Amino acid sequence: MADKVYKKIRLTGCSSESIESAINLAVAKSDESVRGTSWFELVELRGAVNDGKVAEWQATVDVGFKVE
C-alpha cells in the first residue's frame, strides 16, 4: 500500500434550494480546478434571511484531494 498525502481547500457554496445543493455546488466547483477530489468536510452552515424566511443556504466545506 502506497503512502498518501492530501491537501484541503475551503469553499462556500450558496443555494436558494437546499443545504445539499450548496454543498454539491462547492464540491463541483473545486473539481473544475483541482484534480483528484477525494472527500469533503462540512465546516460551517449558515444562511441568509429575507422577509423572515430562509432565502439562501451557505455551506462552507473543506475539500480534500491527493497530492501527486
KOLTIMI-544877 format. One record per atom (N, C-alpha, C): residue number from 1; residue in one letter; x, y, z. Coordinates in nm, 3 decimals, padded with zeros to 5 digits, always signed. Example, Ala and Ser with C-alpha at 12.3 -4.5 7.8 and 13.67 -1.06 7.14 Angstrom:
<rs>
   keti   drenkol         u         v         w
      1         a   +01.319   -00.569   +00.780
      1         a   +01.230   -00.450   +00.780
      1         a   +01.320   -00.330   +00.780
      2         s   +01.285   -00.225   +00.708
      2         s   +01.367   -00.106   +00.714
      2         s   +01.290   +00.003   +00.787
</rs>
This chain:
<rs>
   keti   drenkol         u         v         w
      1         m   +00.084   -00.117   +00.000
      1         m   +00.000   +00.000   +00.000
      1         m   +00.089   +00.124   +00.000
      2         a   +00.063   +00.215   -00.091
      2         a   +00.145   +00.336   -00.104
      2         a   +00.104   +00.441   -00.002
      3         d   +00.202   +00.521   +00.039
      3         d   +00.174   +00.633   +00.127
      3         d   +00.100   +00.741   +00.050
      4         k   +00.021   +00.822   +00.120
      4         k   -00.058   +00.926   +00.055
      4         k   -00.046   +01.056   +00.132
      5         v   -00.055   +01.166   +00.060
      5         v   -00.060   +01.299   +00.121
      5         v   -00.179   +01.372   +00.060
      6         y   -00.258   +01.437   +00.144
      6         y   -00.375   +01.511   +00.099
      6         y   -00.362   +01.659   +00.134
      7         k   -00.427   +01.740   +00.054
      7         k   -00.434   +01.883   +00.079
      7         k   -00.581   +01.921   +00.082
      8         k   -00.615   +02.026   +00.161
      8         k   -00.753   +02.072   +00.170
      8         k   -00.764   +02.216   +00.121
      9         i   -00.875   +02.246   +00.056
      9         i   -00.909   +02.383   +00.023
      9         i   -01.047   +02.412   +00.081
     10         r   -01.075   +02.537   +00.113
     10         r   -01.203   +02.575   +00.174
     10         r   -01.285   +02.655   +00.075
     11         l   -01.411   +02.615   +00.058
     11         l   -01.503   +02.684   -00.032
     11         l   -01.638   +02.700   +00.036
     12         t   -01.715   +02.799   -00.009
     12         t   -01.851   +02.817   +00.039
     12         t   -01.946   +02.814   -00.080
     13         g   -02.035   +02.717   -00.081
     13         g   -02.138   +02.708   -00.184
     13         g   -02.266   +02.771   -00.134
     14         c   -02.335   +02.841   -00.221
     14         c   -02.459   +02.910   -00.184
     14         c   -02.572   +02.864   -00.275
     15         s   -02.687   +02.834   -00.214
     15         s   -02.802   +02.787   -00.292
     15         s   -02.932   +02.834   -00.227
     16         s   -03.026   +02.873   -00.309
     16         s   -03.158   +02.908   -00.258
     16         s   -03.245   +02.783   -00.242
     17         e   -03.198   +02.669   -00.291
     17         e   -03.276   +02.545   -00.289
     17         e   -03.261   +02.463   -00.161
     18         s   -03.132   +02.428   -00.126
     18         s   -03.112   +02.338   -00.014
     18         s   -02.967   +02.338   +00.033
     19         i   -02.947   +02.279   +00.149
     19         i   -02.812   +02.261   +00.202
     19         i   -02.732   +02.169   +00.109
     20         e   -02.795   +02.060   +00.069
     20         e   -02.729   +01.964   -00.019
     20         e   -02.686   +02.028   -00.151
     21         s   -02.770   +02.113   -00.204
     21         s   -02.737   +02.182   -00.328
     21         s   -02.617   +02.275   -00.310
     22         a   -02.611   +02.343   -00.196
     22         a   -02.498   +02.432   -00.167
     22         a   -02.368   +02.353   -00.157
     23         i   -02.373   +02.237   -00.090
     23         i   -02.254   +02.152   -00.078
     23         i   -02.212   +02.099   -00.215
     24         n   -02.310   +02.050   -00.292
     24         n   -02.279   +01.996   -00.425
     24         n   -02.216   +02.101   -00.515
     25         l   -02.262   +02.224   -00.506
     25         l   -02.205   +02.332   -00.587
     25         l   -02.059   +02.356   -00.551
     26         a   -02.028   +02.363   -00.421
     26         a   -01.890   +02.385   -00.378
     26         a   -01.798   +02.272   -00.422
     27         v   -01.844   +02.148   -00.407
     27         v   -01.763   +02.032   -00.446
     27         v   -01.743   +02.030   -00.598
     28         a   -01.848   +02.057   -00.672
     28         a   -01.838   +02.058   -00.819
     28         a   -01.742   +02.166   -00.867
     29         k   -01.746   +02.284   -00.805
     29         k   -01.655   +02.392   -00.845
     29         k   -01.510   +02.356   -00.814
     30         s   -01.487   +02.290   -00.701
     30         s   -01.349   +02.252   -00.668
     30         s   -01.296   +02.153   -00.770
     31         d   -01.383   +02.065   -00.818
     31         d   -01.342   +01.963   -00.915
     31         d   -01.304   +02.024   -01.050
     32         e   -01.352   +02.147   -01.078
     32         e   -01.317   +02.215   -01.203
     32         e   -01.170   +02.261   -01.204
     33         s   -01.115   +02.289   -01.085
     33         s   -00.979   +02.343   -01.081
     33         s   -00.879   +02.252   -01.010
     34         v   -00.928   +02.150   -00.940
     34         v   -00.840   +02.060   -00.865
     34         v   -00.863   +01.918   -00.915
     35         r   -00.755   +01.849   -00.943
     35         r   -00.764   +01.711   -00.990
     35         r   -00.765   +01.615   -00.872
     36         g   -00.850   +01.516   -00.877
     36         g   -00.847   +01.410   -00.777
     36         g   -00.920   +01.440   -00.647
     37         t   -01.030   +01.515   -00.654
     37         t   -01.108   +01.542   -00.533
     37         t   -01.149   +01.410   -00.470
     38         s   -01.125   +01.395   -00.339
     38         s   -01.149   +01.268   -00.271
     38         s   -01.258   +01.272   -00.165
     39         w   -01.272   +01.384   -00.095
     39         w   -01.365   +01.389   +00.017
     39         w   -01.393   +01.534   +00.054
     40         f   -01.493   +01.554   +00.138
     40         f   -01.521   +01.688   +00.190
     40         f   -01.564   +01.679   +00.336
     41         e   -01.546   +01.791   +00.407
     41         e   -01.593   +01.804   +00.545
     41         e   -01.680   +01.928   +00.552
     42         l   -01.796   +01.918   +00.613
     42         l   -01.879   +02.036   +00.634
     42         l   -01.821   +02.113   +00.752
     43         v   -01.778   +02.237   +00.728
     43         v   -01.712   +02.318   +00.829
     43         v   -01.812   +02.412   +00.897
     44         e   -01.898   +02.472   +00.817
     44         e   -01.991   +02.571   +00.870
     44         e   -02.117   +02.572   +00.785
     45         l   -02.229   +02.593   +00.850
     45         l   -02.356   +02.605   +00.780
     45         l   -02.425   +02.731   +00.828
     46         r   -02.463   +02.815   +00.735
     46         r   -02.533   +02.938   +00.769
     46         r   -02.627   +02.972   +00.654
     47         g   -02.700   +03.080   +00.669
     47         g   -02.792   +03.117   +00.562
     47         g   -02.829   +03.263   +00.568
     48         a   -02.897   +03.305   +00.463
     48         a   -02.947   +03.442   +00.454
     48         a   -03.097   +03.439   +00.476
     49         v   -03.148   +03.544   +00.538
     49         v   -03.290   +03.555   +00.566
     49         v   -03.345   +03.677   +00.493
     50         n   -03.462   +03.659   +00.433
     50         n   -03.528   +03.769   +00.362
     50         n   -03.676   +03.764   +00.398
     51         d   -03.728   +03.872   +00.452
     51         d   -03.869   +03.879   +00.494
     51         d   -03.907   +03.767   +00.590
     52         g   -03.817   +03.735   +00.682
     52         g   -03.845   +03.634   +00.783
     52         g   -03.839   +03.491   +00.735
     53         k   -03.791   +03.468   +00.613
     53         k   -03.781   +03.333   +00.559
     53         k   -03.639   +03.305   +00.512
     54         v   -03.602   +03.178   +00.512
     54         v   -03.469   +03.140   +00.462
     54         v   -03.465   +03.168   +00.312
     55         a   -03.370   +03.251   +00.272
     55         a   -03.356   +03.289   +00.131
     55         a   -03.240   +03.217   +00.064
     56         e   -03.142   +03.174   +00.145
     56         e   -03.023   +03.111   +00.087
     56         e   -02.953   +03.027   +00.190
     57         w   -02.906   +02.912   +00.148
     57         w   -02.822   +02.825   +00.230
     57         w   -02.678   +02.849   +00.190
     58         q   -02.588   +02.860   +00.290
     58         q   -02.446   +02.882   +00.265
     58         q   -02.368   +02.774   +00.339
     59         a   -02.306   +02.684   +00.264
     59         a   -02.235   +02.570   +00.322
     59         a   -02.085   +02.585   +00.294
     60         t   -02.008   +02.597   +00.402
     60         t   -01.862   +02.605   +00.388
     60         t   -01.806   +02.465   +00.408
     61         v   -01.727   +02.421   +00.311
     61         v   -01.668   +02.286   +00.315
     61         v   -01.517   +02.292   +00.291
     62         d   -01.447   +02.199   +00.355
     62         d   -01.308   +02.172   +00.322
     62         d   -01.312   +02.055   +00.225
     63         v   -01.251   +02.071   +00.109
     63         v   -01.247   +01.965   +00.009
     63         v   -01.104   +01.911   +00.003
     64         g   -01.091   +01.779   +00.016
     64         g   -00.960   +01.717   +00.016
     64         g   -00.928   +01.650   -00.116
     65         f   -00.801   +01.658   -00.152
     65         f   -00.754   +01.592   -00.274
     65         f   -00.613   +01.541   -00.252
     66         k   -00.580   +01.436   -00.324
     66         k   -00.450   +01.371   -00.310
     66         k   -00.344   +01.454   -00.382
     67         v   -00.233   +01.478   -00.315
     67         v   -00.119   +01.548   -00.375
     67         v   -00.033   +01.444   -00.446
     68         e   -00.008   +01.470   -00.574
     68         e   +00.068   +01.372   -00.654
     68         e   +00.215   +01.409   -00.660
</rs>
